[in-house]
Amino acid sequence: MDRLIAVVLFDRVDLLDVTGPAEVFSLAERVMDGPSGYRVVLAAPTMDPVTTSAGVRMLPDLTFDELSTHAIDTLIVPGAVESGDGTEIRAVADPAVVHWVRVLASGAGRVASVCVGAHILAAAGLLDGKRATTHWSTAAQLAAEYPAIRVDADPIFIRDENVWTGAGLSACLDLSLALLADDFGEEVALRVARELVVYLKRPSGQSQFSVRLDVVSPTRRVEEIRHYITRNLARPLTVADLAAQVCVSERQLTRIFKQELGTTPATYLESARVEVARHRLETTDDTLDRIAAACGFNTIDTLTRAFRRRLGTTAAEYRNRFRIT
């Protein structure tokens, strides 16, 4: 059975978004007893070389117009970002590319976005009413610009009917392995994962990679509390302690946090402690009990439960994966 895998190309596309899936599907042929039927092609607006975000140039196999005459098994849509003032990263969706993705998707068996390619699917109307993911850094942008989409920033990939969306960059491997498993079963996907030296299924989601404390509060009062939390993490802080710092009731403080940060004081406090613990796990040799005490968790068990709630993993597992040696 012929399975045409078409990867969309355009200027400034993320290089790994293109090459990662292609590598997974090509390895399938190596590990299978028989032919996979996969044929990977790169399609672009014209046959001119495409310059990726990494500066590497790629040659298309055919144009979008030519691809539209083929039976597409899987259409893979990678993404691209732009930097505004040097700090904010935003996903971009070229209208011409969006148009062709809409056209090509109408005749494809499956459609899959890689990383911020979800923004292109969204602009094409392919995610309306669906649950979807994207890179954690642009999930808020996706949710704000397309309220009809149920954005979930944590999963590595999401399948909603015949539309698949993947998380950030290297998650293109996870997504492609899932597509492969959908075609030939998990045993084949596992063999390819072994060839790539990656997990077939990661232990947890994207939240373990994202930084959730970068919200800038619009008022001095909440900023004062945030700084107080940072300076006193090791202390057994309570919501009553925080409220007393700005001379408001606990109920009023909770209302202020909900309005300005979209969370509760207790949840923010735990997130702040987890964030500092993450940094210590990555950069120091401190024992878990020492880190727990320094961050206000007091016990390893409390630290572990907080990590499971916030990051979907344990402190020990997090250190094993992200320790900077």
C-alpha positions in Angstrom: 0.0 0.0 0.0 1.4 3.4 -1.1 1.5 5.9 1.8 2.4 9.4 0.6 3.7 11.6 3.4 3.8 15.2 2.3 5.7 17.7 4.4 5.0 21.4 3.8 8.0 23.7 3.1 8.2 27.5 3.3 10.8 30.1 4.1 12.1 30.2 7.7 10.4 26.9 8.5 11.9 25.1 11.6 14.5 22.6 10.2 13.9 19.8 12.8 10.1 20.0 12.1 10.8 18.9 8.6 13.7 16.4 9.0 12.4 14.7 12.2 9.3 13.1 10.7 11.1 12.2 7.5 13.7 10.3 9.5 11.1 8.4 11.5 9.2 7.3 8.4 12.4 6.3 6.5 13.6 4.2 9.5 10.3 2.3 9.4 11.5 0.6 6.2 14.7 -0.5 7.9 13.1 -2.2 10.9 10.1 -3.8 9.2 10.1 -7.2 7.7 8.4 -5.9 4.6 8.0 -2.6 2.8 6.2 0.2 4.7 4.9 1.9 1.6 5.9 5.3 2.9 7.1 7.9 0.4 8.1 11.2 1.9 8.0 14.3 -0.3 8.7 18.0 0.4 6.2 20.4 -1.1 6.7 24.2 -1.4 5.0 27.2 -3.2 7.7 26.9 -6.0 10.6 24.7 -6.9 13.1 27.3 -5.6 15.3 26.3 -2.6 13.7 27.0 0.8 15.9 28.5 3.5 15.0 27.1 6.9 15.3 28.9 10.3 18.7 27.2 10.8 20.0 28.7 7.5 20.1 25.3 5.9 18.6 25.3 2.4 16.2 22.5 1.2 15.0 21.6 -2.2 11.3 20.8 -2.7 10.2 17.7 -4.6 7.1 19.3 -6.0 5.0 22.4 -5.7 1.8 22.7 -3.7 -0.2 22.8 -7.0 1.4 19.6 -8.2 0.9 17.9 -4.8 -2.9 18.7 -5.0 -3.2 16.1 -7.7 -1.8 13.3 -5.5 -3.6 11.1 -3.0 -2.0 12.3 0.3 -2.0 9.8 3.2 -0.5 12.2 5.8 0.0 16.0 5.4 2.6 17.3 7.9 2.6 21.0 8.6 5.7 22.3 10.4 5.9 25.8 11.9 7.9 29.0 12.0 8.4 31.8 14.6 9.5 35.4 14.7 11.0 37.4 17.5 9.5 40.8 18.2 11.7 42.8 20.6 14.2 40.0 21.1 12.3 38.4 24.0 8.8 37.5 22.8 8.5 34.7 20.3 5.4 34.5 18.2 4.3 31.8 15.7 3.6 33.0 12.2 1.3 31.8 9.5 1.8 33.0 5.9 -1.6 33.5 4.3 -0.5 31.8 1.1 0.7 28.7 3.0 -2.5 28.7 5.0 -4.5 28.7 1.8 -2.6 25.7 0.4 -2.7 23.8 3.7 -6.5 24.2 3.6 -6.7 22.9 0.1 -4.3 20.0 0.6 -5.9 19.0 3.9 -9.3 18.5 2.3 -8.0 15.5 0.4 -5.6 14.1 3.0 -6.2 11.0 5.1 -4.5 12.6 8.1 -3.3 16.1 8.9 -0.6 16.7 11.5 1.1 19.8 12.7 4.5 19.9 14.3 5.3 22.4 17.0 4.0 25.9 16.1 2.6 24.5 12.8 -0.6 24.3 14.8 -1.0 28.0 14.2 -1.2 27.3 10.5 -3.8 24.6 11.0 -5.7 27.1 13.2 -5.6 29.8 10.6 -6.9 27.3 8.0 -9.9 26.6 10.2 -8.8 22.9 10.7 -8.7 23.1 14.5 -12.1 24.8 15.2 -13.9 22.9 17.9 -11.0 20.5 18.4 -8.5 19.9 21.2 -5.0 20.8 20.2 -1.5 21.4 21.5 1.5 23.4 20.3 4.9 24.5 21.7 4.3 25.6 25.3 5.8 29.1 24.6 3.1 29.9 22.0 0.1 28.1 23.6 -1.3 31.3 25.1 -1.1 33.0 21.7 -2.9 30.1 20.0 -5.7 30.2 22.7 -6.1 34.0 22.5 -6.2 34.2 18.7 -8.4 31.1 18.1 -10.9 30.8 21.0 -12.8 28.1 19.2 -9.8 25.7 19.8 -9.5 23.8 23.1 -5.7 24.4 23.7 -3.9 22.1 26.0 -0.2 23.0 26.4 0.9 19.9 28.3 0.5 16.8 26.1 3.4 15.9 23.7 0.8 15.3 21.0 -3.0 15.2 20.7 -5.2 13.3 18.2 -8.7 14.6 17.5 -10.3 12.5 14.8 -8.0 12.7 11.8 -6.1 15.8 13.0 -3.0 15.4 15.0 -1.1 18.3 16.7 2.4 18.0 18.2 4.3 19.9 20.8 7.6 21.6 20.5 10.5 20.8 18.1 11.9 17.4 19.2 8.3 16.3 19.9 8.1 15.9 16.1 9.7 12.5 16.8 7.0 11.6 19.4 4.3 12.6 17.0 5.8 10.7 14.1 6.2 7.6 16.2 2.5 7.8 17.2 1.5 8.1 13.5 3.7 5.1 12.7 2.1 3.1 15.6 -1.3 4.1 14.2 -0.3 2.5 10.9 1.7 -0.6 11.9 1.4 -1.0 15.7 3.5 -0.1 18.7 6.0 -2.9 18.2 7.2 -1.3 14.9 7.2 2.1 16.5 9.2 0.8 19.4 11.9 -0.6 17.0 12.2 2.8 15.4 12.3 4.6 18.8 15.2 2.3 19.7 17.0 3.2 16.5 16.6 6.9 17.4 17.5 6.3 21.0 14.4 8.1 22.3 11.3 7.1 24.4 8.4 5.6 22.5 6.3 7.4 25.1 7.8 10.1 27.2 7.3 9.9 31.0 5.3 13.2 31.1 4.2 16.2 29.2 5.5 19.6 28.1 5.0 21.3 31.5 8.3 20.0 32.7 10.1 22.2 30.1 8.1 25.4 30.5 8.6 28.3 32.9 5.3 29.3 34.4 6.4 32.2 36.5 7.0 34.8 33.8 3.7 36.6 34.2 4.2 40.3 34.8 1.6 41.6 37.3 -0.1 44.9 36.4 -0.3 46.1 40.0 2.3 47.0 42.7 0.4 45.0 45.4 0.7 41.6 43.7 4.3 42.4 42.6 5.1 43.1 46.3 3.7 39.7 47.3 5.6 37.9 44.6 8.9 39.4 45.7 8.0 38.5 49.3 7.4 34.9 48.3 10.7 34.8 46.5 12.6 36.1 49.5 10.9 33.8 52.0 10.4 30.5 50.2 12.0 28.4 52.9 9.5 29.7 55.5 6.2 27.9 56.1 4.2 30.6 54.4 0.4 30.6 54.4 -2.2 32.5 52.5 -2.9 34.4 55.8 0.8 35.5 55.9 0.6 36.8 52.3 -2.6 38.7 52.9 -1.1 40.3 56.0 1.8 41.6 53.9 -0.5 43.9 51.9 -3.2 44.4 54.5 -6.1 42.6 52.9 -8.2 39.6 53.8 -7.5 36.1 52.6 -10.6 36.2 50.5 -9.7 39.5 48.9 -6.1 38.3 48.2 -7.5 35.2 46.5 -9.8 37.4 44.4 -6.9 39.7 43.4 -4.7 36.7 42.4 -7.5 35.2 40.3 -8.1 38.5 38.5 -4.4 39.4 37.9 -2.6 36.1 37.6 -5.3 33.6 36.9 -4.5 31.4 39.8 -4.8 31.2 43.6 -2.1 32.4 46.1 -1.6 28.8 47.3 -1.1 27.5 43.8 1.2 30.3 42.9 3.3 29.7 46.0 3.7 26.0 45.2 4.6 26.9 41.6 7.3 29.3 42.8 8.7 26.6 45.1 8.7 24.1 42.3 10.5 26.6 40.0 13.3 27.2 42.5 13.6 23.4 43.2 13.9 22.8 39.4 16.8 25.2 39.2 18.6 23.5 42.1 18.0 20.0 40.7 19.4 21.2 37.4 22.5 23.0 38.7 23.5 21.6 42.1 24.4 18.4 43.8 22.2 19.2 46.8 20.3 16.2 48.2 16.5 16.0 47.8 15.9 16.6 51.4 18.1 19.7 51.4 16.3 21.1 48.4 12.9 20.3 49.9 13.9 22.3 53.0 15.4 25.2 51.1 12.3 25.6 49.0 9.7 25.3 51.8 8.5 21.8 51.1 10.2 20.4 54.2 10.0 16.8 53.2 10.9 14.8 50.1 7.4 13.4 50.0 5.9 16.9 49.8 8.4 17.9 47.1 7.6 14.8 45.1 3.8 15.4 45.3 4.3 19.0 44.1 6.4 17.9 41.2 3.8 15.3 40.2 1.1 17.9 40.3 3.0 20.6 38.4 5.2 18.7 36.0 3.9 15.1 35.8 7.1 13.6 37.1 9.1 13.2 40.3 12.0 15.4 41.5 14.4 12.5 41.1 13.3 11.8 37.5 13.5 15.5 36.7 17.1 15.6 37.9 18.1 12.5 35.9 16.8 14.1 32.7 17.8 17.7 33.1 20.9 17.8 35.4 23.5 20.2 34.0 26.9 18.5 34.5 
